[in-house]
Amino acid sequence: MTVYETEVPGVGRKFELEIGDDRRLVVVIHHDGRREVYLRPSPEADSERLFSLSGDEARKLGSILEGAYFQPVELDDARVPLGEAIMEWHTVGADADIVGATLEECNVRRRTGASVVAIQRGEETIPNPPADTVLEPGDTVVALGTGEEQSDLAALLGAEE
């Protein structure tokens, strides 16, 4: 993420953060401590004011965003070491050959060596899924296995990275 900093004479400082799709988040910090936050949807568009914060409010929000109150697990990078084995999360690809098949039909454990310990389907969690559980596109499969077994499982699932 690129951050641009500009002095705004008589006002304070302006920071622009590239946030993807040519969008920028613009933060103006006034000399009196106020912060104004804007969104610029495209390079040629005008910035739209989202909200304003006092200095205290901005510091509180900053600490929340930084994770001082709650540190989520970034599932994209989640790896739990268990000796030689690791636990990983894989998303079933829409075009995977195994979509619509049960765990038993897929022979996941025999083909990859990895053990499926849970499946997350939307808001529903299926712990220790039974062999007749059908795999659907977008399912998040939680599996235990070595790095090589996890790679084999990701390939079988057509895992979306």
C-alpha positions as CSV (number, residue, x, y, z in Angstrom):
1,M,0.0,0.0,0.0
2,T,1.4,3.3,-1.0
3,V,0.9,6.4,1.2
4,Y,1.3,9.9,-0.2
5,E,1.9,12.8,2.3
6,T,1.3,16.5,1.4
7,E,1.5,19.7,3.4
8,V,-1.7,21.7,3.2
9,P,-0.7,25.3,4.0
10,G,-2.8,26.8,6.7
11,V,-4.7,23.5,7.3
12,G,-2.3,20.7,8.3
13,R,-1.2,17.5,6.5
14,K,-3.0,15.3,4.0
15,F,-2.3,11.6,3.6
16,E,-3.6,9.5,0.7
17,L,-3.6,5.7,0.9
18,E,-4.1,3.5,-2.2
19,I,-6.7,1.0,-1.2
20,G,-7.2,-0.9,-4.5
21,D,-9.3,-0.5,-7.7
22,D,-7.8,3.0,-8.1
23,R,-9.5,4.1,-4.9
24,R,-7.8,6.2,-2.3
25,L,-8.6,6.9,1.3
26,V,-7.7,10.5,2.1
27,V,-7.1,11.7,5.7
28,V,-6.6,15.4,6.5
29,I,-5.1,16.1,9.9
30,H,-5.8,19.7,10.9
31,H,-3.5,21.8,13.0
32,D,-6.1,21.8,15.8
33,G,-6.1,17.9,15.9
34,R,-9.3,17.2,13.9
35,R,-9.2,14.5,11.3
36,E,-11.4,14.3,8.2
37,V,-11.6,11.1,6.2
38,Y,-12.6,11.1,2.6
39,L,-12.9,8.4,-0.2
40,R,-11.7,9.2,-3.7
41,P,-13.4,6.4,-5.8
42,S,-11.2,7.1,-8.9
43,P,-8.2,9.4,-9.8
44,E,-10.4,11.8,-11.7
45,A,-13.3,11.9,-9.2
46,D,-13.8,14.3,-6.3
47,S,-13.2,13.0,-2.8
48,E,-16.4,12.2,-0.8
49,R,-16.3,13.1,2.9
50,L,-17.0,10.1,5.0
51,F,-16.6,11.4,8.5
52,S,-14.7,13.7,10.9
53,L,-13.0,12.8,14.2
54,S,-11.5,14.6,17.1
55,G,-7.9,13.8,18.0
56,D,-9.0,11.5,20.9
57,E,-11.5,9.7,18.7
58,A,-8.9,9.3,16.0
59,R,-6.4,7.8,18.4
60,K,-9.1,5.3,19.7
61,L,-10.0,4.3,16.2
62,G,-6.4,3.9,15.3
63,S,-5.7,1.6,18.2
64,I,-8.8,-0.5,17.3
65,L,-7.6,-0.8,13.7
66,E,-4.1,-1.6,14.8
67,G,-5.4,-4.6,16.9
68,A,-4.9,-3.3,20.4
69,Y,-8.4,-4.6,21.5
70,F,-8.8,-7.6,19.3
71,Q,-6.3,-9.4,17.1
72,P,-8.1,-11.5,14.4
73,V,-6.6,-14.6,12.8
74,E,-5.8,-13.9,9.2
75,L,-7.2,-17.1,7.7
76,D,-5.3,-16.6,4.5
77,D,-2.1,-17.1,6.4
78,A,-3.3,-19.4,9.2
79,R,-0.9,-22.3,9.8
80,V,-0.8,-24.1,13.2
81,P,2.4,-26.2,13.8
82,L,1.7,-29.6,15.2
83,G,5.0,-31.4,14.9
84,E,5.4,-32.4,11.3
85,A,1.7,-31.7,10.6
86,I,0.1,-28.3,10.1
87,M,-3.5,-27.2,10.0
88,E,-4.6,-25.2,7.0
89,W,-7.7,-23.7,5.5
90,H,-8.5,-24.3,1.8
91,T,-11.4,-22.9,-0.2
92,V,-13.1,-25.4,-2.6
93,G,-12.8,-24.0,-6.1
94,A,-15.9,-23.6,-8.2
95,D,-14.4,-25.7,-11.1
96,A,-12.9,-28.5,-8.9
97,D,-13.7,-32.0,-10.0
98,I,-14.8,-33.0,-6.5
99,V,-17.6,-30.4,-6.3
100,G,-20.8,-32.3,-5.6
101,A,-19.1,-35.4,-4.4
102,T,-19.0,-36.7,-0.8
103,L,-15.8,-36.9,1.3
104,E,-16.0,-40.7,0.9
105,E,-16.3,-40.5,-2.9
106,C,-13.4,-38.1,-3.1
107,N,-11.2,-40.4,-1.0
108,V,-9.5,-37.3,0.4
109,R,-7.5,-39.0,3.1
110,R,-6.3,-41.9,0.8
111,R,-5.5,-39.5,-2.1
112,T,-3.8,-36.8,-0.1
113,G,-2.9,-38.1,3.3
114,A,-4.6,-35.0,4.9
115,S,-7.5,-35.3,7.3
116,V,-10.5,-33.1,7.0
117,V,-11.3,-31.9,10.5
118,A,-14.0,-29.3,9.7
119,I,-15.9,-27.6,6.9
120,Q,-17.1,-24.0,7.1
121,R,-20.1,-23.4,4.8
122,G,-21.2,-19.8,5.1
123,E,-22.2,-19.3,8.8
124,E,-22.4,-23.1,9.4
125,T,-19.5,-25.0,10.8
126,I,-19.5,-28.8,10.2
127,P,-17.0,-30.2,12.8
128,N,-15.5,-33.7,12.1
129,P,-17.7,-33.9,8.9
130,P,-19.2,-37.4,8.2
131,A,-18.1,-39.3,5.1
132,D,-21.4,-38.4,3.4
133,T,-20.8,-34.7,3.5
134,V,-21.0,-33.2,0.0
135,L,-18.3,-30.7,-1.0
136,E,-19.7,-27.4,-2.4
137,P,-18.0,-24.5,-4.2
138,G,-16.8,-21.9,-1.7
139,D,-16.6,-24.4,1.3
140,T,-13.7,-23.8,3.5
141,V,-12.0,-27.1,4.3
142,V,-9.9,-27.2,7.5
143,A,-7.4,-30.0,7.3
144,L,-4.5,-31.5,9.2
145,G,-1.5,-32.9,7.4
146,T,2.1,-32.3,6.4
147,G,3.0,-29.5,4.0
148,E,3.1,-31.9,1.1
149,E,-0.3,-33.4,2.0
150,Q,-1.7,-29.9,2.3
151,S,-0.4,-29.1,-1.2
152,D,-2.0,-32.3,-2.6
153,L,-5.3,-31.4,-0.9
154,A,-5.2,-27.9,-2.3
155,A,-4.7,-29.3,-5.8
156,L,-7.6,-31.8,-5.3
157,L,-9.9,-29.1,-4.0
158,G,-9.0,-26.7,-6.8
159,A,-8.3,-24.4,-3.9
160,E,-8.8,-20.7,-4.5
161,E,-5.8,-18.7,-3.2
